[in-house]
Amino acid sequence: MPRPLPDPADAATEADLTPTRATVNLAHLRHNARVLHTLSEGAPLLGVVKADAYGHGAVPVARALAEVGVQHFAVATVPEALRLRRAGIRGRILVFGAPLPAFLPAYVTHELDVTVPSAEIAAAVETLARTHGPVRVHVKIDTGMGRIGLAPGEAPAVIRRLLQTPGITVAGVWTHFASAGDPDGTFTREQLALFEGVVRSLDGLDAALLHTASSSALFHVPESVHRFDRPLVRTGLALYGLNSRTELSREVGLRPVMRLTSRVTHLKTVEPGTTISYGRTWRAERRSRIATVGAGYADGYIRRLSNRAEVGLHGQRFPVAGTVCMDMFMVDLGAPEGPGGEVRVGDEVVLFGTGGPSAVEVARWADTIAYEVVCGVSARVPRLYLDAAEPSDTPA
């Protein structure tokens, strides 16, 4: 018969029983929020915590942001918002997604702000206000993203109707830039002009927040913040210390919030000609020491990193050898007499973060973006929360 598990108070935590973990530095998060608030010249921030705060943990992230004065949050779905409410987050929560009419009563019950992307949803919200009580809305205008939102030509009439409906507060009007990270900014400025045209055509928006600026727009098109009297800055990726242009992160002092590590679980020395992993895509050109690392694509270490990525070990970089597996991947430590000869089972391996490559580097190797890298860290990877600044950290 198996022996019963010991009391959790006497046993190792689950995080101590897996080689892979994501360390989330809340001090860095708060630092980044202060930096972005300064860049926005005091405009309020809307902390984007959808997708479990881009994999960082929505509840601890929202709590940390609230500590530095962030009062607006955004998620993608109603269940994401409910998790925040159940955790005691009392700030305004905007649900970005286009709502299905059947979901609308939950917005009133849980004091959530509704995205209105169409005349049909506007009509449903009017009914909601009559049957369930006051409701707050943010009207979305599609100026070129092509995803959801009212066309600029139809938006004024819909907004006027909402402004005149008892029980409805137009809390915001917004749009989403399609290429805010483009340093040229031409299309972004065209979108901004369309949005401004709608706003200028309307009276009665004195209480509404006007939000066009994302993290990228804050860097590349600052007028998307400063052109409005009541701006709101939607900060997502930059809150987590990430930017596709590393030099910008360095210039403004953003600090990476997540560090993903695993451990060496096995070591061996192979002879020239030995192949490694599925498909035999890597072959030893010399006598080589190979480390097996206890993480794989089920943890979010993307399979596309096979034979492309590097990891940090003992302060040096070593290449991934062969195909990344579901739960493991291999690293070429080089000749046994080289620096990799000092590696031992149990040693920490930095997949991204301090001591290894940045999340942006990993994204480039994987032909993707940093959003996918951090969002992709799976739920089976424990998050450990650190609350101490690490000034030596470099921007991701």
C-alpha positions in Angstrom: 0.0 0.0 0.0 1.3 3.5 -0.8 2.1 5.6 2.2 0.0 8.7 2.7 1.5 12.0 1.6 3.0 14.0 4.5 1.3 17.1 5.7 2.0 20.0 3.3 3.5 22.0 6.1 6.2 19.3 6.5 6.6 18.5 2.8 8.4 20.3 0.0 6.2 22.5 -2.0 5.3 21.5 -5.6 7.6 24.2 -6.9 10.5 22.5 -5.1 9.6 19.2 -6.9 9.9 20.4 -10.5 13.0 21.6 -12.2 11.3 24.5 -14.2 10.0 27.7 -12.7 9.1 31.2 -13.6 10.2 33.9 -11.2 8.1 37.1 -11.4 9.7 40.2 -9.9 6.9 42.4 -8.6 9.4 45.2 -7.7 10.4 45.4 -11.4 6.7 45.5 -12.3 6.1 48.5 -10.1 9.2 50.2 -11.3 8.0 49.8 -14.9 4.6 51.2 -14.1 6.3 54.3 -12.6 8.5 54.7 -15.7 5.5 54.5 -18.0 3.5 56.9 -15.9 6.4 59.4 -16.2 6.6 58.9 -19.9 2.9 59.5 -20.2 3.4 62.8 -18.4 1.0 61.7 -15.6 -1.8 60.2 -17.8 -3.5 57.3 -15.9 -2.4 53.9 -16.9 -4.7 51.0 -17.8 -2.9 47.8 -16.8 -3.5 45.1 -19.4 -3.7 41.8 -17.4 -5.4 39.6 -19.9 -4.0 36.1 -20.6 -3.2 35.8 -16.9 -1.2 39.0 -17.2 0.8 37.7 -20.2 1.6 34.6 -18.2 2.9 36.5 -15.1 -0.2 35.9 -12.9 -3.1 38.4 -13.2 -4.0 38.6 -9.5 -0.6 39.3 -8.0 0.2 41.6 -10.9 -3.0 43.6 -10.5 -2.5 43.9 -6.8 1.1 45.1 -7.3 -0.1 47.7 -9.9 -2.8 48.9 -7.5 -0.1 49.6 -4.9 1.4 52.2 -7.3 -1.9 53.8 -8.1 -3.1 52.0 -11.2 -6.9 52.1 -11.0 -7.8 50.7 -14.5 -7.3 47.2 -15.7 -8.2 45.3 -18.9 -8.8 41.7 -19.7 -10.0 39.8 -22.7 -13.0 37.8 -21.3 -15.5 38.0 -18.6 -14.1 35.0 -16.6 -10.7 36.7 -16.5 -12.4 39.7 -15.0 -14.3 37.6 -12.5 -11.1 36.1 -11.2 -9.9 39.6 -10.4 -13.1 40.5 -8.7 -13.0 37.3 -6.6 -9.5 38.2 -5.5 -10.7 41.6 -4.3 -9.5 43.8 -7.2 -11.8 46.8 -7.0 -10.5 49.1 -9.8 -12.3 49.5 -13.1 -12.0 46.5 -15.3 -12.6 46.8 -19.0 -13.3 43.6 -21.0 -11.7 44.1 -24.4 -13.6 41.4 -26.2 -16.8 42.0 -28.2 -19.5 40.8 -25.8 -22.2 38.3 -26.7 -25.5 39.7 -25.6 -26.2 36.8 -23.3 -23.1 37.7 -21.3 -24.1 41.3 -20.7 -25.9 40.9 -17.3 -22.6 39.7 -15.7 -21.1 43.1 -16.6 -23.6 44.8 -14.4 -23.5 42.3 -11.6 -19.7 42.5 -11.3 -19.2 46.2 -12.2 -17.3 45.5 -15.4 -16.9 48.0 -18.3 -18.4 46.9 -21.6 -16.7 47.2 -25.0 -19.3 48.4 -27.5 -18.0 47.5 -31.0 -21.2 47.7 -33.0 -24.7 49.3 -33.2 -26.2 45.9 -32.3 -24.3 45.7 -29.0 -25.1 49.3 -28.4 -28.8 48.4 -28.6 -28.3 45.4 -26.3 -26.6 47.6 -23.8 -29.5 50.0 -23.9 -31.8 47.1 -23.0 -29.4 46.0 -20.3 -29.5 49.5 -18.7 -33.3 49.3 -18.6 -33.5 45.8 -17.2 -30.5 45.4 -15.0 -29.3 48.8 -13.9 -26.5 51.3 -14.7 -23.8 50.2 -17.1 -20.5 51.7 -18.1 -19.3 51.4 -21.7 -16.2 52.0 -23.7 -17.1 52.5 -27.4 -14.5 50.9 -29.8 -13.9 52.6 -33.1 -12.2 50.6 -35.9 -9.8 53.1 -37.5 -7.8 50.4 -39.4 -7.1 47.4 -37.2 -9.9 45.6 -38.9 -10.8 43.4 -35.9 -13.8 44.8 -34.0 -15.3 48.3 -33.7 -17.6 50.8 -35.3 -16.6 52.4 -38.5 -15.7 56.1 -38.0 -18.7 57.1 -40.2 -21.3 55.3 -38.0 -19.7 55.8 -34.6 -20.9 59.4 -33.8 -24.6 58.4 -34.1 -24.2 55.4 -31.9 -22.2 57.3 -29.3 -24.8 60.1 -29.2 -27.6 57.6 -28.6 -25.6 56.0 -25.8 -25.0 59.4 -24.2 -28.7 60.1 -24.3 -29.8 56.8 -22.8 -30.5 56.8 -19.0 -28.4 54.4 -17.0 -25.5 54.3 -19.5 -22.2 56.0 -18.8 -19.9 56.4 -21.8 -16.8 55.9 -19.7 -14.4 55.7 -22.7 -14.0 55.9 -26.4 -11.0 54.1 -27.9 -9.3 52.6 -30.9 -6.5 50.2 -31.5 -3.4 50.8 -33.7 -2.5 48.1 -36.2 1.2 49.0 -36.4 2.1 51.2 -33.4 5.6 49.7 -33.2 6.5 50.9 -36.7 9.1 53.7 -36.2 7.7 55.4 -39.3 4.3 55.8 -37.7 2.5 57.0 -40.9 -0.4 54.6 -40.7 -0.7 55.1 -36.9 -1.1 58.8 -37.4 -3.7 58.2 -40.1 -5.7 56.1 -37.6 -5.2 58.8 -34.9 -6.6 61.4 -37.3 -9.7 59.3 -38.0 -10.2 58.8 -34.2 -9.8 62.6 -33.6 -12.4 63.3 -36.3 -15.0 61.2 -34.5 -14.2 62.8 -31.1 -14.3 66.4 -32.5 -17.8 65.7 -34.0 -19.3 64.9 -30.6 -20.4 66.9 -27.6 -21.0 65.4 -24.1 -17.8 63.4 -23.9 -16.5 65.5 -21.0 -16.4 62.5 -18.6 -15.1 59.9 -21.1 -11.5 58.7 -21.2 -10.0 58.8 -24.7 -7.6 56.0 -25.2 -5.5 55.2 -28.3 -2.0 54.8 -26.9 -0.6 51.3 -26.3 2.9 50.6 -25.0 4.3 50.9 -28.5 2.4 54.1 -29.3 3.7 55.7 -26.1 7.2 55.2 -27.4 6.7 55.9 -31.2 3.6 58.1 -31.4 3.5 60.1 -28.1 0.9 62.5 -29.5 -1.5 59.6 -29.2 -1.4 60.4 -25.5 -0.8 64.2 -25.3 -3.3 65.3 -27.9 -6.3 64.5 -25.6 -7.4 66.2 -22.4 -8.5 62.9 -20.8 -6.1 60.3 -22.0 -5.8 56.8 -20.8 -2.7 54.8 -21.7 -3.1 51.0 -22.3 0.1 49.5 -21.0 0.6 45.8 -21.8 4.0 44.4 -22.9 6.1 47.3 -21.6 4.7 46.8 -18.0 6.4 43.5 -18.1 9.7 45.0 -19.2 9.5 43.9 -22.8 9.8 45.8 -26.1 10.7 44.6 -29.5 13.3 47.3 -29.7 15.7 46.5 -26.9 17.5 49.8 -27.1 14.2 51.6 -26.2 13.8 49.4 -23.1 17.4 50.3 -22.1 16.9 54.0 -22.7 13.8 54.4 -20.5 15.0 51.9 -17.9 12.4 49.1 -18.2 13.2 45.9 -16.3 12.2 42.4 -17.3 9.6 41.0 -14.8 9.8 37.3 -15.7 12.8 35.0 -15.5 12.3 31.4 -16.8 14.7 28.7 -15.5 15.1 25.0 -15.4 17.8 22.6 -14.3 20.1 20.0 -15.7 18.6 16.6 -15.1 21.1 14.4 -16.9 24.6 14.6 -18.4 26.5 12.4 -20.8 29.5 12.6 -23.1 29.0 11.5 -26.7 31.4 10.5 -29.5 31.6 12.2 -32.9 28.7 11.3 -35.1 26.2 10.8 -32.3 22.8 12.1 -33.1 20.5 13.8 -30.6 16.7 13.8 -30.2 13.7 13.3 -32.5 14.5 13.3 -36.2 18.2 13.1 -35.5 18.5 16.8 -36.5 21.7 17.4 -34.5 25.0 15.4 -34.9 28.1 15.7 -32.8 31.1 17.0 -34.8 33.5 16.3 -32.0 33.5 14.5 -28.6 30.8 16.5 -26.8 29.2 16.8 -23.4 25.4 16.9 -23.6 23.1 18.2 -20.9 19.5 17.3 -20.7 17.3 20.1 -19.4 14.0 19.4 -17.6 11.8 21.6 -19.7 10.1 21.4 -23.1 7.3 22.7 -25.2 4.7 21.6 -22.7 6.3 24.2 -20.4 6.2 26.8 -23.1 9.7 26.3 -24.4 8.7 26.5 -28.1 9.6 23.6 -30.4 10.8 26.1 -33.0 13.8 26.8 -30.8 15.3 23.4 -31.8 18.9 23.9 -32.9 18.4 27.7 -32.8 18.3 28.9 -29.3 20.9 29.4 -26.6 20.6 29.1 -22.8 22.5 30.5 -19.9 24.6 28.2 -17.8 27.3 29.3 -15.4 27.2 32.7 -16.9 27.9 31.5 -20.4 25.7 30.7 -23.4 25.4 27.2 -24.8 23.3 26.1 -27.8 20.2 23.9 -27.9 21.1 20.6 -29.5 18.4 18.8 -31.4 14.7 18.9 -31.4 12.9 20.3 -28.3 10.8 17.6 -26.8 7.6 17.9 -24.8 9.3 17.7 -21.4 13.0 17.9 -22.1 15.6 19.4 -24.5 19.3 19.0 -24.8 22.2 21.5 -24.8 25.6 21.1 -26.3 28.2 22.0 -23.6 31.1 21.5 -26.0 34.3 19.5 -25.4 34.4 17.8 -22.0 37.6 19.7 -21.1 36.0 23.0 -21.9 33.9 25.4 -19.8 30.9 23.1 -20.1 32.9 20.4 -18.3 32.1 22.2 -15.0 28.3 21.7 -15.4 26.7 19.3 -12.9 23.2 17.7 -12.6 21.0 20.1 -10.7 22.6 23.3 -12.1 20.3 26.1 -13.0 19.7 26.7 -16.7 18.3 30.2 -17.8 15.9 29.9 -20.6 15.3 33.6 -20.6 16.0 36.4 -18.1 19.0 37.5 -16.1 22.0 35.2 -16.7 20.7 34.1 -20.1 19.1 35.3 -23.3 16.2 37.8 -23.2 12.6 36.9 -24.0 13.0 39.1 -27.1 16.0 37.0 -28.2 14.1 33.8 -27.7 11.2 35.3 -29.7 13.5 36.1 -32.6 14.9 32.5 -32.6 11.4 31.2 -32.6 10.2 33.5 -35.4 7.6 35.0 -33.1 7.1 37.9 -30.7 7.9 38.3 -27.1 4.1 38.3 -26.2 3.9 34.6 -27.3 7.1 33.7 -25.4 5.8 34.9 -22.0 2.1 34.0 -22.6 3.2 30.6 -23.6 4.8 29.6 -20.3 2.4 26.9 -19.3 0.3 26.6 -16.2 2.3 23.6 -15.0 5.3 25.9 -14.5 5.1 27.3 -11.0 5.3 31.1 -10.6 7.4 32.3 -7.7 7.0 35.9 -6.8 10.0 38.0 -5.8 9.6 41.5 -4.4 13.1 42.9 -4.6 14.8 45.1 -7.2 17.7 43.7 -9.1 19.5 46.7 -10.5 21.9 44.6 -12.4 19.1 43.3 -14.7 19.3 44.4 -18.3 16.3 45.2 -20.4 14.7 42.3 -22.1 
